[in-house]
Amino acid sequence: MKSGFTLVEMLVVVAIFTVISAVALFNQTKFSSDMVITNLAFEVALEMRQAQTYGIGVRGTSVSGSNFQYGYGVHFGGGQDNKTFLLFADSGTTKYAYDSGDTLLDTFHLSGGNTIAEICDNQSSAMTTGPNAPYCYKDLPLHSLDISFVRPNPEAHTIFDADTTVDVAPVYIVLRSALGDKCKTVQLYSTGQISVVPSNTPCP
């Protein structure tokens, strides 16, 4: 009676094990990518909410002593790369937009190769196509988006490229995973509502 495996049988077993392991690893990587980009979207939304809380609350700044008149905001692009955004107190000369006179409170860096894919304005969905599609910027160092809040109102001021003559809400921040296969959208309306789109969206 023959016992043990032949060489061919062993090779078949090894091949099957290799295929199963590769599929499992691939699916685990995609799952991890999905979880990371989702968590990142909620982190960005929370920082926007933090600016809103500061703006409509009673947080003072260190500018000229305790001062409660300034708004607070977040700044994307405008010299920052697509992995960085800022939290600031609006103490400079350009109201509702970040400038050199503002008080920088924190700098946030997206880790793990995740990036801000684009910033968009003025439509119901950041990923729609056709004549009603939003206008999106992908080259963040050349373009900017400022979102700020000033007490006592919870409404958002949304400014593209420091053009303070136009509020462009709603706006959308589209985040791309390190693998480039998943994108998540954080959306903000003029009412101050901040939310993360539940499902993943096609990456631009």
N, C-alpha and C positions, 0 to 999 in steps of 0.2 A: 504494500500500500504506500503510495507516494505521500510524503510529508513535506511541510514547508511550502514556500512560494518559489516559483520559477523567476528568472530574471525578468521576463516579459511581464509577469503578473505584478512584480514589484514596481516596474517602471510605470505600469498603468495606475497603480495605487498612488505613486508619487505624483503623477500628472494630475490625477483627480484632486488630490490634496492641494496641489499648487493652484489649480483653477479656482477651487472653493476659497482658498485663502486670499487670492487676488480679488475676487468678487467681493468678499467680505471687507477687505481693506479699502477698496474703492468706494463701497457704500458707506463705510464708516467715515471716510474722508469727506464725502458729500454731505453726510449728516452733520458732521462737525462744522463744516463751512456754513451750513444753513443756520445752525445754532449761534455761531459766532456773529454772523451778520445781523441776525435778529436781536441779539443782546446789544450789539453796537447801536442799532437804530434806537433802541429804548434808552441807551445812555445819552445819545444826542438829544432825544426828546426831553429827557430829564434835565439836561443842562439848559435847554430853552425854557423849560418850566422854572428852573432856578432863577434865570434872568427875569422872568415874569413875576416871580415871588418877590425878588428884590425891588423890582420897579414899582409894584403897586403896594409894597409894604412900607416899612419905616427904617430900612437899612440906610445908614449914613455912610458917606465916603470920607476919606482923609483929606480931601481937597479943601484947603482953607479951613481946617478944623472939621468938626462934625457938620455935614451938610446934607440935607434931605431932599433937595430940589431936583437932583439929577435922575434921569432914567437909567435903565440897565439893559444891556443887550448882548447878542452873540454876533460874531463877525466871521463870515466865510470868504475865502479868496482874498482878492485885493492885495497881492503880494505874498499871502500865505499859500503854501502848496496844498495839494489835494489830500493831505493827511493831517491837516491842522486847522483848528478854529479857535476863536478867542471869546472869553467872557469879559465884558468891560462895563465901566460906569461912564455914562455919556456926559463927561465934564468938559469936553472940548468945544471948539467953535462951530463944528458942523453938527447940528442937532439931528438925532436919529441915525447917524452914520459914524462909524469909527474913524477917528483921526488922531494925529500925534498928540493932541491935547487931552485925549481921554485917559482915564485911569484903567490900566490893564489889571484885571483881577486874577485871571488864570489863562493858561494856554493848554489846550487839549490836543493830544497826539493820538491818532488812530493807529493801533498796533497791528502787528501780524500781516502786513501787506494789504490790509483793507483800505479802501480809499473813498473819497467823495467823488462819485462819478460825474454828477452835474447838479446844478441848481436851476430851478425852473419857476416860472411865475404865471399867474392869471388864468388858470384853467381848472377844470374839475378833476383831471387826472394827469399825473406827471408822465404817464406812459402812453397816452392816447396818440393817434396819428390822424392826419387829415387836416382840413382847413381850420379846425378849431384846436389844433394841437398847441401846447404851451411853448413859450420861447425859452430855450434852455441854453445855459452856458456850460461848456465842458472845460474850458481853459481857465481854471480858477486863479492862477497868478495874475491874469490880465483882467479878470472881472470879479465883482464882489457882491455879496448879499449881506445886508445888515438887518437884524430883527431886534427891535427895542420896545421897551415898555416904560411908560411914565405914569406915576401915580396921579390921580386915584383910579384911573381907567385900566381895565384888564385888556383892552384892545391892543393889537400889535401894530407897530409901524414897520413896514417892510420896504427897504430901499435897495435898488440895484445900482451898482456903480456910483454910489454916493449922490445919486440924483434925488435930492430931498424934495423936489417939487411933485413927485409922484409916489404914492403908496401902491404897491403892486400886489398886495395879498389877494388871493391865496398864493402861497409859495410852497415849493417842494424841494427837499434835499434828498437826492438819490445816492445811496451808499452801495458800493460794490465789494463783494467778498474778495479775498486774496486769490482765489482760484478763478475769479472772473465769471463764475457760473451762476451766482446768486446776486440779486439786487433787492434792496429794501428801501421804501420811501417813507420819509417823515414829512408830514404835511401840517401846515399852519394856516389858519384862516384869520381874517381881519378881526373877528370877534375874540381872538386869543386862544381859540381851541387848538390844541396840539395833539396829534395822534400819529400812530404808526400804521401804515396800510397792512392789514392782517396777512395777506398772501404775498409771496415773492413776485416781483415784476421782471419782465425781460430786461436784460442789461443793455444800456445804450451803446 
